[in-house]
C-alpha cells in the first residue's frame, strides 16, 4: 500500500480508501466489520462514510467497530464523514448552513462514538447558503477541535475555487480535499475540476472508480444484466443505469481494460483502479464493496502500476472527446505549447 498526503496537508493516508456506502444495506454489520478489519490488515488507513449512508446506520456500524477494537488498531484509521443532505423533514434539515452543519456534525459524532473526525466533507454545493457562512462554520469546527481537516465533495471547478479563495480572504482554514466522481468512464472532470483542484492544492478522493461496477467486467454488450448485481436487481439504477451507460464508448473502454487485464494476468477491476489511483492529484481512491471477496480483489490494485503504453491505450479508449475549443485538440495544443528559445 502506498501512502500520500491529503492534498497539501501533512496528514498521510493510504492510496486506497474504504468506502462504506454499502454498510447497513448491502452489507450487514458482521460483514462490514470484516471489511474494515481486512482493509486495516492490508495497510489501509482512510475510511470514508456519510450521515446519509443507510440513513446513519453506516456511521453507527463504524462507531461500534471502534468501540470493539483495541486502540492500537483504531488509531491507524483516518476517519472521514460527510454532511449536507436531508435526514429529516424540516426546512433546516438540509444544506450547508451553520444551523444544519452544526447539528449534522454533532449527530455524526454521536453515531460514530467519537469526539472528533479527521476529515469532514460537505457532500455537495448548496446554492441557497452563502459560501462565506459555510466556510466560517467549517473553520469554526476545526478551531473547536471537532474536525481536523475539511473537504468538498461534488463541487465544480468554479465552486471549489471560490471556496478556497474565500477561505484565504477570511483568514479561515482552507479545504484540503475534493471528492469527485472519477473513472475511465467519467473523465470530464479533467477539463476544469482537476486543474482547479491542483491549483488550490486539493487532493482528489475519487468515488465510483469502477463506474458503478461496469469496469469490473460484470456486464456484457449483448446481454442485459441479471442476478445478484446492482444492475441485475435494478437496471435503471442511478447514473450507472444499463441503458444510460451502455454506450459504444463504454464498450470500447471495457474492451481496452479487458486487454490490459488479460496481458497482465490481473482482474479488470485492478486495472481500472490502478489507472485512477495513479492519475495526477489523487490522494486516495475510494473502494466500495459488498463482500470481503470483492474488497480483496480491489485491494490488489494497490500494488499495481500500469506502464506508459498501457496508460496511453486506456487514455485513448476513454477520451471523452470534448466538442470544441477551449477544450479538444486545439485547447490541448495551446496548453502544451513550448516556450521560444
C-alpha positions as CSV (number, residue, x, y, z in Angstrom):
1,X,0.0,0.0,0.0
2,X,1.3,3.4,-0.9
3,X,0.8,6.4,1.3
4,X,0.1,10.0,0.2
5,X,-0.9,13.3,1.9
6,X,-4.4,14.6,1.9
7,X,-3.7,17.5,-0.5
8,X,-1.3,20.0,0.9
9,X,-2.0,18.9,4.5
10,X,0.6,16.9,6.4
11,X,-1.8,14.0,7.0
12,X,-0.7,10.8,5.3
13,X,-3.3,8.3,4.1
14,X,-3.3,5.0,2.2
15,X,-3.7,5.3,-1.6
16,X,-6.8,3.2,-1.3
17,X,-9.8,4.3,0.9
18,X,-12.5,2.1,2.2
19,X,-15.9,3.4,1.2
20,X,-18.8,2.4,3.4
21,X,-22.0,3.2,1.5
22,X,-22.9,-0.5,1.5
23,X,-22.7,-0.8,5.3
24,X,-26.2,-1.4,6.7
25,X,-27.9,-2.1,3.4
26,X,-26.0,-4.4,1.0
27,X,-23.5,-5.5,3.8
28,X,-24.6,-6.5,7.3
29,X,-22.8,-5.4,10.4
30,X,-20.7,-8.5,10.7
31,X,-19.6,-8.2,7.1
32,X,-19.0,-4.5,7.5
33,X,-16.7,-5.1,10.4
34,X,-14.8,-7.8,8.5
35,X,-14.3,-5.4,5.7
36,X,-12.7,-2.8,8.0
37,X,-10.5,-5.4,9.6
38,X,-9.4,-6.7,6.2
39,X,-8.7,-3.2,5.0
40,X,-6.6,-2.3,8.0
41,X,-4.7,-5.6,7.8
42,X,-3.8,-4.7,4.1
43,X,-2.3,-1.4,5.3
44,X,-5.3,0.8,4.6
45,X,-5.9,3.8,6.8
46,X,-8.6,6.1,5.3
47,X,-12.2,5.1,6.0
48,X,-15.0,7.2,4.4
49,X,-18.7,7.4,5.3
50,X,-21.5,9.9,5.4
51,X,-24.5,10.7,7.5
52,X,-26.9,9.7,4.8
53,X,-25.4,6.2,4.1
54,X,-28.1,3.8,5.1
55,X,-29.8,6.7,6.9
56,X,-27.0,6.9,9.5
57,X,-26.6,3.2,10.0
58,X,-23.2,3.1,8.3
59,X,-21.8,5.6,10.9
60,X,-23.3,3.6,13.7
61,X,-21.7,0.4,12.4
62,X,-18.3,2.1,12.2
63,X,-18.8,3.5,15.7
64,X,-19.4,0.0,17.1
65,X,-16.3,-1.2,15.3
66,X,-14.2,1.5,17.0
67,X,-15.7,0.5,20.3
68,X,-14.9,-3.2,19.9
69,X,-11.3,-2.9,18.6
70,X,-8.1,-2.1,20.6
71,X,-6.6,1.4,20.5
72,X,-3.5,0.2,18.6
73,X,-5.8,-0.8,15.8
74,X,-8.3,2.1,15.7
75,X,-5.5,4.7,16.0
76,X,-4.4,3.7,12.5
77,X,-7.7,4.9,11.0
78,X,-8.1,8.3,9.4
79,X,-11.9,8.7,9.6
80,X,-13.9,10.8,7.2
81,X,-17.6,11.6,7.0
82,X,-19.9,14.0,5.2
83,X,-22.9,16.2,5.7
84,X,-25.2,18.2,3.5
85,X,-28.3,16.1,2.5
86,X,-31.6,15.8,4.3
87,X,-32.1,13.4,7.1
88,X,-35.4,14.8,8.4
89,X,-38.4,16.7,7.3
90,X,-37.9,20.3,8.4
91,X,-36.6,23.1,6.2
92,X,-33.3,23.3,8.0
93,X,-32.6,19.6,7.8
94,X,-30.5,20.0,4.6
95,X,-27.9,22.3,3.1
96,X,-24.6,23.9,4.2
97,X,-25.9,26.5,6.7
98,X,-24.3,26.9,10.1
99,X,-27.6,25.7,11.5
100,X,-27.7,22.4,9.6
101,X,-24.0,21.6,9.5
102,X,-23.6,22.1,13.3
103,X,-26.4,19.7,14.0
104,X,-25.3,17.2,11.3
105,X,-21.8,17.0,12.6
106,X,-22.9,16.6,16.2
107,X,-25.2,13.8,15.2
108,X,-22.5,12.1,13.1
109,X,-20.1,12.3,16.1
110,X,-22.8,10.6,18.3
111,X,-23.3,7.8,15.9
112,X,-19.6,7.3,15.4
113,X,-18.9,7.5,19.2
114,X,-16.1,9.9,18.6
115,X,-15.2,13.3,19.9
116,X,-13.9,14.4,16.5
117,X,-13.4,13.2,13.0
118,X,-10.3,13.6,10.9
119,X,-11.9,14.8,7.7
120,X,-15.4,16.4,7.4
121,X,-16.7,16.9,3.9
122,X,-19.6,18.9,2.6
123,X,-21.4,16.4,0.4
124,X,-22.4,18.9,-2.4
125,X,-22.7,22.5,-3.1
126,X,-25.6,24.5,-1.6
127,X,-26.8,27.4,-3.8
128,X,-29.1,28.8,-1.1
129,X,-26.4,29.2,1.7
130,X,-23.8,32.0,1.3
131,X,-20.5,30.2,0.9
132,X,-19.0,32.6,3.4
133,X,-21.3,31.1,6.1
134,X,-20.3,27.6,5.2
135,X,-16.5,28.4,5.2
136,X,-16.8,30.2,8.6
137,X,-18.7,27.2,10.0
138,X,-16.1,24.7,8.9
139,X,-13.3,26.9,10.1
140,X,-15.1,27.0,13.5
141,X,-15.3,23.2,13.6
142,X,-11.5,23.0,13.1
143,X,-10.7,25.6,15.7
144,X,-13.1,23.9,18.2
145,X,-11.3,20.5,17.7
146,X,-14.4,18.8,16.3
147,X,-12.7,18.1,13.0
148,X,-9.1,18.2,11.9
149,X,-9.5,18.9,8.2
150,X,-12.4,19.6,5.9
151,X,-13.0,18.8,2.3
152,X,-15.5,19.3,-0.5
153,X,-17.5,16.8,-2.5
154,X,-19.1,17.0,-5.9
155,X,-18.1,20.7,-6.3
156,X,-17.5,22.1,-9.8
157,X,-14.3,23.9,-10.7
158,X,-15.6,27.5,-10.0
159,X,-17.3,26.4,-6.8
160,X,-14.2,24.9,-5.3
161,X,-12.0,27.8,-6.4
162,X,-14.4,30.3,-4.8
163,X,-14.4,28.3,-1.6
164,X,-10.6,28.2,-1.4
165,X,-10.1,31.9,-2.2
166,X,-12.9,32.9,0.2
167,X,-11.2,31.0,3.0
168,X,-8.0,32.9,2.3
169,X,-9.8,36.2,2.3
170,X,-11.5,35.3,5.6
171,X,-8.2,34.1,7.1
172,X,-10.0,30.8,7.6
173,X,-8.7,27.2,7.4
174,X,-8.9,26.1,3.7
175,X,-10.2,22.8,2.4
176,X,-7.7,20.0,1.7
177,X,-9.6,17.5,-0.5
178,X,-12.2,17.2,-3.2
179,X,-14.3,14.0,-3.6
180,X,-15.5,13.8,-7.2
181,X,-16.8,11.0,-9.5
182,X,-13.7,9.9,-11.5
183,X,-13.1,6.8,-13.6
184,X,-12.2,5.7,-17.1
185,X,-15.9,6.3,-17.9
186,X,-16.2,9.7,-16.2
187,X,-13.2,11.8,-17.2
188,X,-14.9,15.1,-17.9
189,X,-13.6,16.5,-14.6
190,X,-10.2,16.7,-16.2
191,X,-11.4,19.7,-18.3
192,X,-11.9,22.1,-15.3
193,X,-12.2,20.4,-12.0
194,X,-8.9,18.6,-11.8
195,X,-6.9,21.7,-12.8
196,X,-8.8,23.8,-10.3
197,X,-8.1,21.3,-7.5
198,X,-4.4,21.1,-8.4
199,X,-4.2,24.9,-8.4
200,X,-5.8,25.0,-5.0
201,X,-3.7,22.2,-3.6
202,X,-6.7,19.9,-3.0
203,X,-6.1,16.1,-3.0
204,X,-8.6,14.1,-5.0
205,X,-10.6,11.3,-3.4
206,X,-12.3,9.6,-6.5
207,X,-15.6,7.9,-5.9
208,X,-17.1,5.3,-8.2
209,X,-13.7,4.4,-9.8
210,X,-15.2,1.3,-11.3
211,X,-18.1,3.2,-12.9
212,X,-20.7,1.6,-10.8
213,X,-19.3,-1.9,-11.5
214,X,-19.1,-1.5,-15.3
215,X,-15.3,-1.6,-15.3
216,X,-15.1,-4.8,-13.4
217,X,-16.3,-6.7,-16.5
218,X,-19.6,-7.9,-15.0
219,X,-21.8,-6.6,-17.8
220,X,-21.9,-7.8,-21.4
221,X,-22.7,-5.8,-24.6
222,X,-25.3,-8.3,-25.9
223,X,-26.8,-9.4,-22.5
224,X,-28.9,-7.3,-20.2
225,X,-27.8,-7.7,-16.5
226,X,-29.5,-10.2,-14.3
227,X,-28.9,-11.9,-11.0
228,X,-27.2,-10.6,-7.8
229,X,-25.6,-7.5,-9.3
230,X,-26.6,-3.9,-8.8
231,X,-28.0,-3.6,-12.3
232,X,-29.3,-7.1,-12.2
233,X,-31.5,-6.1,-9.3
234,X,-32.3,-2.6,-10.7
235,X,-31.3,-2.0,-14.4
236,X,-32.4,1.7,-14.1
237,X,-30.2,2.4,-11.0
238,X,-28.9,5.9,-11.0
239,X,-26.0,7.1,-13.1
240,X,-24.9,3.6,-13.9
241,X,-28.2,2.5,-15.4
242,X,-27.7,0.0,-18.2
243,X,-29.5,1.9,-21.0
244,X,-27.8,5.2,-19.9
245,X,-24.2,4.0,-19.6
246,X,-24.2,1.1,-22.2
247,X,-22.9,3.3,-25.0
248,X,-20.4,2.5,-27.7
249,X,-17.7,4.5,-25.8
250,X,-18.3,2.4,-22.7
251,X,-17.9,-0.8,-24.5
252,X,-14.7,0.5,-26.2
253,X,-13.3,1.3,-22.7
254,X,-14.3,-2.1,-21.3
255,X,-12.6,-3.8,-24.2
256,X,-9.4,-1.8,-23.6
257,X,-9.4,-2.6,-19.9
258,X,-10.0,-6.3,-20.6
259,X,-7.0,-6.4,-22.9
260,X,-4.7,-4.8,-20.4
261,X,-6.0,-7.2,-17.7
262,X,-5.5,-10.3,-19.8
263,X,-2.0,-9.2,-20.8
264,X,-1.1,-8.6,-17.1
265,X,-2.9,-11.6,-15.7
266,X,-4.9,-9.5,-13.3
267,X,-8.6,-8.6,-13.0
268,X,-10.3,-5.8,-14.9
269,X,-11.1,-4.1,-11.6
270,X,-7.4,-3.9,-10.7
271,X,-6.6,-2.3,-14.0
272,X,-9.3,0.3,-13.7
273,X,-8.4,1.1,-10.1
274,X,-4.7,1.4,-10.8
275,X,-5.4,3.8,-13.7
276,X,-7.4,6.1,-11.4
277,X,-5.1,5.9,-8.4
278,X,-2.1,7.0,-10.5
279,X,-3.8,10.0,-12.0
280,X,-2.3,13.4,-11.1
281,X,-3.5,14.8,-7.9
282,X,-5.2,11.7,-6.5
283,X,-4.7,11.2,-2.7
284,X,-6.8,8.1,-2.2
285,X,-9.2,6.1,-4.4
286,X,-12.5,5.1,-2.7
287,X,-13.3,1.4,-2.9
288,X,-16.8,0.2,-2.4
289,X,-17.6,-3.5,-2.0
290,X,-20.5,-5.7,-0.9
291,X,-18.3,-8.6,0.3
292,X,-14.8,-9.2,1.6
293,X,-14.1,-11.2,-1.6
294,X,-14.8,-8.1,-3.7
295,X,-12.7,-6.0,-1.4
296,X,-9.8,-8.4,-1.6
297,X,-9.8,-8.2,-5.4
298,X,-9.9,-4.4,-5.3
299,X,-7.1,-4.1,-2.7
300,X,-4.8,-6.0,-5.0
301,X,-4.8,-2.9,-7.2
302,X,-2.7,-1.1,-4.5
303,X,0.4,-2.9,-5.8
304,X,-0.4,-2.5,-9.5
305,X,1.1,0.3,-11.6
306,X,0.4,0.5,-15.3
307,X,3.1,1.0,-17.9
308,X,3.2,4.2,-20.0
309,X,2.0,2.2,-23.0
310,X,-0.9,0.7,-21.1
311,X,-1.9,4.1,-19.7
312,X,-1.8,5.6,-23.2
313,X,-4.0,2.9,-24.6
314,X,-6.6,3.3,-21.8
315,X,-6.5,7.1,-22.2
316,X,-7.1,6.8,-25.9
317,X,-10.1,4.4,-25.5
318,X,-11.7,6.5,-22.7
319,X,-11.1,10.0,-24.2
320,X,-14.4,11.8,-23.8
321,X,-13.5,14.0,-26.8
322,X,-14.8,17.4,-25.9
323,X,-16.6,19.1,-28.8
324,X,-14.6,22.2,-29.3
325,X,-12.2,24.9,-28.1
326,X,-11.1,25.8,-25.4
327,X,-11.1,22.0,-24.9
328,X,-10.4,19.4,-27.5
329,X,-7.4,19.2,-29.7
330,X,-6.8,22.9,-30.2
331,X,-7.1,23.6,-26.5
332,X,-4.5,20.8,-25.7
333,X,-2.2,22.3,-28.3
334,X,-2.4,25.7,-26.7
335,X,-1.9,24.4,-23.1
336,X,1.1,22.3,-24.2
337,X,2.8,25.0,-26.3
338,X,6.5,25.3,-25.8
339,X,8.4,28.5,-25.0
340,X,10.5,30.0,-27.7
341,X,14.3,29.7,-27.0
